[in-house]
Amino acid sequence: MRLATLRQSENFWARICFDGGYRPKGRYQVYRELVTERMVQTVQNISPVARSLLSEKEWWRLLWAFLKKSPPQSEILRELAWELAQFCKSKPHPLKKKYPYLGELLEYEYLEIAMRFAPEDSGRAARGKLRLNPAHVLAEYRWPVHFIREDFRDPKRLPQGRYHLLLWREPETLEVKFMEVNPLVAALIRRLEKGPGKPEALLRAVARQSGLKAGPEFLNEGCSLLEELRTKRVLK
């Protein structure tokens, strides 16, 4: 009996918080405003570009679909933006046809916030080796999410491809930066994610992985790239 009562209680509060078709009254409406609408506001603040593309009706239609079909799991409020992004990327939703890039865009906007909350790090690489700034993320997208905006959002005009976007937090200023990188740089970052390495060994491994010859010209250009990444504080 207690278990049945508990389930009834959970279903009741889930309906209040996550069912947009239900209209609670009185104090239950106040509860929805305090809890559910606060969650929605947080997601909106993290996703200003995505929000600017959608009408008010579309925005709430998407949020209610998410809350009902994939109720939030994280106890951290800002993680709702990540959960919404994964919902849009992996599940059918009412706006998928009109905005096929929406999940990737929501994820990209969330990653900037994730970098702001990444743990502090004061570690250094061993002498002669390079170490990746741990406050980073390398994402790969089909859509050019870093260019999407209100006047450039038509899927028919957006070039699909394979976009590697690197975000990182600068250690001194704590500013979050990003840049699009080519497949070779992406492969280099992935290799460094496994641990520090010596510059030439890293470049030779990437060349081998990519089917390229690690000749003098390749190594010289690669060393210049590594130095640039160090200057940008992607590497330490």
ABEGO torsion letter per residue (X at the ends): XAAAAAAAAAAAAAAAAABAABBBBEAAAAAAAAAAAAAAAAAAAABAAAAAABBAAAAAAAAAAAAAABBBABABAAAAAAAAAAAAAABBBAAAAABAAAAAAAAAAAAAAAAAABBBBABBBBBGBBBBBABBBBBBBABBAAABBAABABAAABBBBBBBBBBBBBAAAGBBBBBBBBAAAAAAAAAAAAEBBBAAAAAAAAAAAAGBBBBAAAAAAAAAAAAAAAAAGABX
